[in-house]
Amino acid sequence: MIAHRAQTAKATMTSNLTERCSWTYTTLTNHTATRSFVKEYQLIGEPLTEILDAAKRRGLHKAPNTVAGLQDSVKCLARAISTHASNGHEVADWEAALVSYLRTLRVADRTRHSLFTKACPILAEIARTRRQAHTIRVNPFSKIATRDAPYVESATINVILKSAKADALAFYRRFCSPPAEYAPFVAEGRLIAAENHGCLPRYQFSDARLRDALGTRTLRLMNRARYHGIDTGLLRSFLCPQAMDLLPFFLLMTYALAANVESLANLRCDAIRPYDNPLTGRRLLITLDKPRAGGEIPPYQVSADAATLSVSWLIEAVSHMTSFARSHAAAGKPRTLLFLFSGNGTLLWFGAGIRYATTKKYLAERGHPHIALNALRPTRLIDDFRKHKDVDRARVIARQKSVATTLLYLDHSLAREQDEALVARAQGELYTERTIPDTTSPARINAPSSAATMPTHTCANPEDPNMPHDADGKCLSFTWPLNDRHFVMLLEPRPIAFLLRDYDEMCEAQLRLPGGRFEKTYGPKKRYIEQHYLPMLDETLIRSAREMIPLLPKGPVLA
């Protein structure tokens, strides 16, 4: 009897443990599945249930692939805690253990970056449940902050563009006016290509039995062409351009439009339409798709003139050279694409692999250093920003909706130098002392001869904490609202946390910014806080407020 009760109790404990350490979820195929974490419980014990419960809360109403990622993160955290934080129970200890564990894995940095990113929400949820103040550290495996945006030096890009212009112009002229001796072979080849959906079939096989009737006709055509001294490679290009033939056109359009290479490779002919602009005349509207982000890029507007090597000329040239292939392409092929070419007996387009291989071969044959096509877009934006010093102009060129996205493309040392110069000049213009010509306002009548003009008002005397208000009710001092006679600072942790956060940022900016700029912009407010507010705070209030600072939203960057 005793043995039976012990066995029953053991079975009940095992059942409860299995239930506590399992996760029932819905798969991608709408089936119900259960994943067990008993092995992880045996590694770290009760902390596993806390981690698992936090992951379940984060995965509530989430997509199946997100739930699967959270489950993998639970297992990753369990292994990290068991090997690097066996005695620590704080969230900070678990986070440090996770970083140490990921460093021991023999994987790429981007994999470590992804594993840390997926596990962080679980740690944040645990801290929230415990009501602890915890700020997740910056991903230590991220290389974004230490790596410049891709950029091609001006000397290199100019040489490559010059070579591409010469090749594009030469091939188009040769395509439109082929030598007379090519004419009969081109005519016969077009008949064969029309039966093979727009391009010549594959005709070279190690086993002749694999060659069909069209392939046999093509082989005979090429043999006769070689007998008469015809370049068969050029003959195939006259029938339907090859990838090497269209790459110069693709390269020139990518740089001219600062276009995303994936979007330009999928440019459809029906996405190019004429447009009569009442101010600038005849234009072409080019609408590119964004396959990864979804939606559409705001359309490009280019002049519809026939100037050689302009964007409209490049579009017209490529459309003319690929019109035969599009008109005979099979229904399943991308017959609406602009950049369509033949290869290996079928019609192809500039996919990622073909773009890379063709670009590498093209640049190597002409003696140019290898560059990635996706470097042309940030190169164009950085060059334009350095020339015109206008971020919004770069945004319009890139056809982006947010300046924040454009700044990611301008994250380069060359652009950062320009940024510092622009900020210094702008702040110098905003805060330059000048005489106020308007003497109608009583506040301005009593103002000294030198006053700082702000974007919203004129600060007559930044050092005076008792300055009157202007006609709109705004205080005429840099230290507003702290010096406002209607402002009362609540001596509670949260308001004091905001005050200390701003004060800490000003102390940090004092060490980073030029002395004159800091003194003119932030010096009066920093001194006012030190003289009127810090003496009012006791150590207990300061300690409570500083514990809340990590929970506050980040303030503006002082520059």
C-alpha positions in Angstrom: 0.0 0.0 0.0 2.8 2.4 0.9 4.7 1.6 -2.2 1.5 2.2 -4.3 0.9 5.6 -2.7 4.5 6.6 -3.3 4.2 5.5 -6.9 0.9 7.4 -7.3 2.4 10.6 -5.8 5.4 10.3 -8.0 3.2 10.0 -11.1 1.1 13.0 -10.0 4.3 15.1 -9.5 5.5 14.1 -12.9 2.2 14.9 -14.5 2.1 18.3 -12.8 5.7 19.0 -13.9 4.9 18.1 -17.5 1.9 20.4 -17.5 3.8 23.3 -16.0 6.7 22.9 -18.4 4.8 22.5 -21.7 3.5 25.0 -24.2 0.4 24.2 -26.3 0.2 26.4 -29.4 -1.2 26.6 -33.0 1.1 25.7 -35.8 1.3 27.3 -39.3 -1.0 24.6 -40.6 -3.6 25.4 -37.9 -2.9 22.2 -36.0 -2.5 22.1 -32.2 0.9 21.1 -30.9 2.6 20.8 -27.5 6.3 21.5 -26.9 7.9 20.2 -23.7 10.5 22.0 -21.6 11.1 19.3 -19.0 14.8 19.0 -19.9 15.3 22.7 -19.4 13.5 22.5 -16.0 16.0 19.8 -15.0 18.8 22.2 -15.9 17.7 25.3 -13.9 14.7 24.4 -11.8 11.9 26.9 -10.9 13.3 29.8 -12.9 12.3 27.9 -16.0 8.6 28.2 -15.1 9.0 32.0 -14.7 10.8 32.3 -18.0 8.2 30.1 -19.8 5.2 32.1 -18.3 6.8 35.3 -19.5 7.3 33.9 -23.0 3.7 32.7 -23.1 2.5 36.2 -22.2 4.7 37.7 -24.9 3.4 35.2 -27.4 -0.3 35.7 -26.7 -2.2 36.4 -30.0 1.1 36.3 -32.0 1.8 34.6 -35.3 3.0 31.0 -35.1 6.5 31.8 -36.3 6.8 34.4 -33.5 5.7 31.8 -31.0 8.3 29.4 -32.4 11.0 32.0 -32.0 10.0 32.6 -28.3 10.1 28.9 -27.6 13.6 28.7 -29.0 14.5 31.7 -26.8 13.3 29.9 -23.7 15.6 27.0 -24.4 18.5 29.4 -25.2 17.9 31.3 -21.9 17.8 28.0 -19.9 21.1 26.8 -21.3 22.7 30.3 -20.7 21.5 30.4 -17.0 22.6 26.8 -16.3 26.1 27.5 -17.5 26.8 31.1 -16.7 24.4 32.2 -14.0 23.7 29.2 -11.8 23.6 31.3 -8.6 22.1 34.6 -10.0 18.4 35.2 -10.0 18.3 38.9 -11.1 17.3 39.8 -14.6 20.6 41.6 -15.1 22.4 38.4 -14.1 20.4 36.4 -16.7 21.1 39.0 -19.3 24.8 38.9 -18.7 24.7 35.1 -18.7 22.9 35.2 -22.1 25.6 37.4 -23.6 28.4 35.2 -22.2 26.6 32.0 -23.5 26.1 33.5 -27.0 29.8 34.4 -27.2 30.7 30.8 -26.7 28.6 29.6 -29.6 30.4 28.9 -32.9 28.0 30.9 -35.0 28.0 34.1 -37.1 27.7 37.4 -35.3 24.4 38.1 -37.1 23.0 34.8 -35.5 24.1 36.0 -32.1 22.5 39.3 -32.8 19.2 37.6 -33.7 19.2 35.3 -30.7 19.8 38.2 -28.3 17.1 40.3 -30.0 14.5 37.5 -29.6 15.4 36.7 -26.0 15.3 40.4 -24.8 11.5 40.7 -24.7 11.2 37.8 -22.4 13.7 39.3 -19.9 11.8 42.6 -20.2 8.5 40.8 -19.4 10.1 39.1 -16.4 11.3 42.5 -15.0 7.9 44.0 -15.6 6.2 41.2 -13.7 8.6 41.5 -10.8 8.1 45.3 -10.9 11.8 45.9 -11.3 13.5 48.7 -13.1 15.6 47.1 -15.8 16.8 48.6 -19.1 17.8 46.1 -21.8 21.3 46.8 -22.9 22.2 47.7 -26.5 22.7 44.5 -28.6 26.4 43.8 -28.1 26.5 41.9 -31.4 25.2 44.7 -33.5 27.7 46.2 -36.0 25.5 48.9 -37.3 27.1 51.6 -35.1 30.6 50.8 -36.1 30.1 50.3 -39.8 29.6 53.0 -42.4 26.9 52.8 -45.0 28.3 51.3 -48.3 29.9 54.0 -50.4 31.9 54.0 -53.6 34.6 56.7 -54.0 34.0 59.4 -56.6 37.0 58.4 -58.7 35.9 54.8 -58.9 32.2 55.5 -59.6 33.0 58.0 -62.2 35.2 55.6 -64.1 32.6 52.8 -63.9 29.8 55.2 -65.1 31.9 56.4 -68.0 32.6 52.9 -69.1 28.9 51.9 -68.7 27.8 54.9 -70.8 30.2 53.9 -73.6 29.1 50.3 -73.6 25.4 51.1 -73.5 25.6 53.6 -76.3 27.8 51.2 -78.4 25.5 48.2 -78.0 22.3 50.1 -78.7 23.7 51.5 -81.9 25.0 48.1 -83.0 21.6 46.5 -82.1 19.6 49.1 -84.1 22.0 48.9 -87.1 23.6 45.4 -87.3 26.1 44.7 -90.0 24.5 43.6 -93.3 26.0 40.1 -93.2 24.1 39.4 -90.0 20.7 40.1 -91.5 19.8 36.7 -92.9 20.9 34.9 -89.8 19.0 37.3 -87.6 15.8 36.8 -89.6 16.2 33.0 -89.4 17.0 33.2 -85.7 13.9 35.2 -85.0 11.7 32.5 -86.6 13.3 29.9 -84.2 13.0 32.3 -81.2 9.4 33.0 -81.9 8.6 29.3 -81.6 10.7 29.1 -78.4 8.8 31.9 -76.6 11.1 34.8 -77.4 14.7 33.4 -77.3 16.9 30.8 -78.9 16.6 27.3 -77.3 19.5 25.5 -75.7 21.3 23.6 -78.4 24.6 22.5 -76.9 24.3 19.1 -75.1 26.9 16.4 -74.3 24.2 13.9 -75.5 22.7 14.7 -78.8 19.6 12.8 -77.9 18.7 15.5 -75.4 18.4 18.1 -78.2 14.9 18.7 -79.6 13.9 19.8 -83.1 14.3 23.5 -82.3 17.7 22.9 -80.7 18.8 21.0 -83.9 17.7 23.9 -86.1 19.6 26.4 -83.8 22.7 24.3 -83.9 22.7 24.2 -87.7 22.1 28.0 -87.8 25.1 28.6 -85.5 27.3 26.3 -87.5 26.5 28.1 -90.7 27.1 31.4 -89.0 30.5 30.4 -87.8 31.3 29.1 -91.3 30.6 32.6 -92.7 32.6 34.3 -90.0 29.7 35.5 -87.9 30.2 36.1 -84.2 27.5 33.8 -82.7 27.6 35.6 -79.3 26.7 38.9 -81.0 24.1 37.1 -83.1 22.3 35.9 -80.0 22.4 39.4 -78.6 20.8 40.8 -81.8 17.9 38.3 -81.3 17.5 38.9 -77.6 19.9 40.8 -75.4 22.0 38.9 -72.8 22.5 39.9 -69.2 25.9 41.4 -69.9 24.3 43.6 -72.6 21.7 45.0 -70.4 23.8 45.5 -67.3 25.3 48.9 -68.3 21.7 50.2 -68.8 20.7 48.8 -65.4 23.7 50.3 -63.7 23.1 53.7 -65.2 19.5 53.8 -64.2 20.2 52.6 -60.7 22.6 55.5 -60.1 20.5 58.1 -61.9 17.4 57.3 -59.9 19.2 56.3 -56.7 16.8 53.3 -56.9 16.6 50.1 -54.9 18.2 47.5 -57.1 15.6 44.9 -56.3 12.8 47.3 -57.1 14.4 48.3 -60.4 15.0 44.7 -61.4 11.2 44.1 -61.0 10.2 47.3 -62.9 7.2 46.6 -65.1 6.6 48.3 -68.4 3.1 49.1 -67.4 4.5 51.0 -64.4 6.0 53.6 -66.8 3.6 56.1 -68.2 3.8 59.6 -69.7 2.5 62.6 -67.8 1.9 66.2 -68.8 3.2 68.4 -66.0 1.8 72.0 -66.5 5.1 73.5 -65.1 7.8 71.2 -66.4 6.2 69.8 -69.6 6.2 66.2 -70.7 7.4 63.8 -68.0 7.6 60.1 -67.3 6.1 58.7 -64.1 8.1 55.6 -63.0 6.5 53.6 -60.1 8.7 51.0 -58.4 7.4 48.2 -56.2 8.9 47.5 -52.8 8.8 43.7 -52.6 10.3 43.4 -49.1 8.6 46.3 -47.3 5.3 46.1 -49.2 3.5 49.0 -50.8 4.8 51.3 -53.4 7.5 53.9 -53.6 6.4 57.4 -54.5 6.7 57.6 -58.3 9.8 59.1 -59.9 9.3 61.9 -62.3 11.9 62.2 -65.1 12.0 64.3 -68.2 10.6 62.6 -71.3 13.2 64.2 -73.6 15.2 62.1 -76.0 18.6 63.3 -74.8 21.1 60.5 -75.2 21.7 58.4 -72.0 19.0 60.2 -70.1 16.7 58.0 -68.0 13.9 58.3 -70.5 16.4 57.3 -73.3 17.6 54.3 -71.3 14.0 53.1 -70.7 13.2 53.6 -74.4 16.3 51.7 -75.5 15.8 48.8 -73.2 12.1 48.6 -74.1 13.0 48.5 -77.8 15.6 45.8 -77.5 13.4 43.5 -75.3 10.1 44.1 -77.1 10.5 40.9 -79.3 11.1 38.8 -76.3 8.1 40.2 -74.4 5.8 39.8 -77.3 6.6 36.1 -77.6 7.1 35.2 -73.9 5.1 32.4 -72.4 2.2 33.2 -70.2 4.1 32.0 -67.1 7.1 34.2 -67.7 7.5 37.7 -66.4 6.6 39.2 -69.8 5.8 42.6 -68.4 9.3 43.3 -66.9 11.5 45.9 -68.6 14.8 44.2 -68.0 14.2 40.8 -69.7 17.0 38.9 -71.3 17.8 35.4 -72.6 20.0 32.8 -71.0 20.4 29.0 -71.1 17.5 28.7 -73.5 14.9 30.7 -71.5 14.0 34.2 -70.5 15.4 35.5 -67.3 15.5 38.7 -65.3 17.9 40.4 -62.9 17.5 38.3 -59.8 20.0 38.6 -56.9 22.3 35.8 -58.0 22.4 36.9 -61.7 23.0 40.5 -60.7 26.0 39.6 -58.6 27.6 37.3 -61.1 27.0 39.6 -64.0 28.3 42.7 -62.2 31.4 40.8 -61.1 32.2 39.6 -64.6 31.4 42.9 -66.2 33.7 44.9 -63.9 36.5 42.3 -64.0 36.5 42.3 -67.8 37.0 46.1 -67.9 39.6 46.2 -65.2 37.4 48.0 -62.6 37.3 47.1 -58.9 34.3 45.1 -57.8 31.5 47.0 -56.2 28.0 45.9 -55.1 25.1 47.3 -57.0 23.3 48.1 -53.8 26.1 50.5 -52.9 25.1 52.9 -55.8 22.0 54.1 -54.0 23.7 55.3 -50.7 26.6 56.6 -52.8 24.3 58.8 -54.9 22.5 60.1 -51.7 25.7 60.8 -49.8 27.2 62.7 -52.8 24.1 64.7 -53.2 23.9 65.5 -49.5 27.6 66.7 -49.5 26.9 68.9 -52.5 23.6 70.5 -51.5 23.6 70.0 -47.7 19.9 69.2 -47.7 18.6 66.1 -46.1 15.0 66.5 -47.4 16.4 66.8 -51.0 18.1 63.4 -50.4 14.8 62.0 -49.1 13.0 63.1 -52.2 15.7 61.6 -54.5 15.4 58.3 -52.6 11.6 58.5 -52.7 11.3 57.8 -49.0 8.4 58.9 -46.8 10.5 59.5 -43.6 13.8 61.4 -43.1 14.6 58.9 -40.4 15.0 56.3 -43.2 17.1 58.6 -45.3 19.5 59.2 -42.4 20.3 55.4 -42.3 21.6 55.8 -45.9 23.6 58.9 -44.8 25.2 57.1 -41.9 28.8 57.6 -43.2 31.8 59.5 -41.9 31.7 61.9 -44.9 28.0 62.7 -44.2 28.6 63.0 -40.4 31.3 65.7 -41.0 28.7 67.6 -43.1 26.1 67.1 -40.3 28.3 68.6 -37.6 29.0 71.6 -39.8 25.3 72.1 -40.6 24.3 71.9 -36.9 27.0 74.3 -35.9 25.9 76.8 -38.6 22.2 76.4 -37.8 22.7 76.9 -34.1 24.9 79.9 -34.8 22.2 81.5 -36.9 19.5 80.8 -34.3 21.3 82.0 -31.3 23.3 84.9 -32.7 23.0 88.0 -30.6 21.5 90.9 -32.5 19.7 94.2 -32.0 15.9 94.0 -32.0 14.4 96.6 -34.3 10.8 96.2 -33.1 10.2 98.4 -30.1 6.4 98.1 -29.8 6.4 95.4 -27.2 7.0 96.5 -23.6 9.1 93.5 -23.0 11.3 94.4 -26.0 11.5 98.0 -24.9 13.2 96.9 -21.6 15.4 94.3 -23.3 19.1 94.9 -23.6 20.7 95.7 -26.9 21.9 92.2 -27.4 19.1 89.5 -27.3 19.0 86.0 -28.6 16.3 85.3 -31.2 14.7 81.8 -30.8 12.5 80.0 -33.4 9.4 80.8 -31.3 10.3 84.0 -29.4 13.1 86.4 -28.5 14.9 85.7 -25.4 15.8 89.2 -24.1 17.9 88.1 -21.2 18.6 84.4 -20.7 20.2 85.0 -17.3 17.2 86.7 -15.8 14.8 84.2 -14.1 12.0 86.8 -13.7 11.6 87.9 -17.3 8.1 88.9 -18.4 6.1 87.1 -21.1 5.7 88.2 -24.7 2.3 89.0 -26.4 1.7 85.2 -27.0 2.2 84.3 -23.3 5.7 82.7 -23.9 8.4 83.4 -21.4 11.4 85.4 -22.7 14.0 83.2 -21.1 16.0 80.1 -22.0 15.2 78.7 -18.5 11.5 78.5 -19.2 9.4 76.7 -17.8 11.5 76.2 -14.7 11.5 80.0 -14.0 7.8 80.5 -14.8 6.0 82.1 -11.9 3.0 79.7 -12.5 5.2 76.6 -12.6 5.4 74.4 -9.4 7.7 71.5 -9.3 6.2 68.5 -7.5 8.7 67.0 -5.2 7.8 63.5 -6.2 10.0 60.8 -7.8 8.6 60.9 -11.3 8.8 64.7 -11.9 12.2 64.8 -10.3 13.3 61.9 -12.5 12.5 64.0 -15.6 14.5 66.9 -14.1 17.5 64.7 -13.3 17.4 63.1 -16.7 17.6 66.4 -18.4 20.3 67.6 -16.0 22.4 64.5 -16.7 22.1 65.0 -20.4 23.2 68.6 -20.1 26.2 67.5 -18.0 27.1 65.0 -20.7 26.6 67.6 -23.5 28.9 70.0 -21.6 31.8 67.6 -22.1 30.9 66.8 -25.7 29.8 70.1 -27.3 32.0 73.2 -28.0 32.1 75.5 -25.0 30.6 78.5 -26.7 27.7 76.6 -28.2 26.8 74.8 -24.9 27.0 78.0 -22.9 24.7 79.9 -25.2 22.2 77.1 -25.6 22.1 75.0 -22.4 24.3 76.9 -19.8 21.5 79.1 -18.3 19.1 76.2 -17.7 21.8 74.0 -16.2 22.9 76.8 -13.7 19.2 77.5 -12.9 18.6 73.8 -12.0 21.8 73.8 -9.8 20.8 77.0 -8.0 17.1 76.6 -7.5 16.1 73.0 -7.6 19.0 70.6 -6.6 19.3 72.2 -3.1 15.6 71.4 -2.5 16.1 67.6 -3.0 17.1 65.2 -0.3 19.1 62.0 -0.9 16.1 59.7 -0.5 14.1 61.6 -3.2 17.1 61.7 -5.5 17.7 58.0 -5.1 14.0 57.1 -5.8 14.0 59.4 -8.8 17.1 57.9 -10.3 15.6 54.4 -10.1 12.8 55.7 -12.3 15.0 57.3 -15.0 15.5 54.0 -17.0 11.7 53.7 -17.2 11.2 57.2 -18.7 11.1 57.8 -22.5 14.4 59.0 -23.9 14.8 62.7 -24.2 16.0 64.7 -27.2 19.7 64.4 -28.1 21.4 67.7 -27.2 23.5 68.9 -30.1 
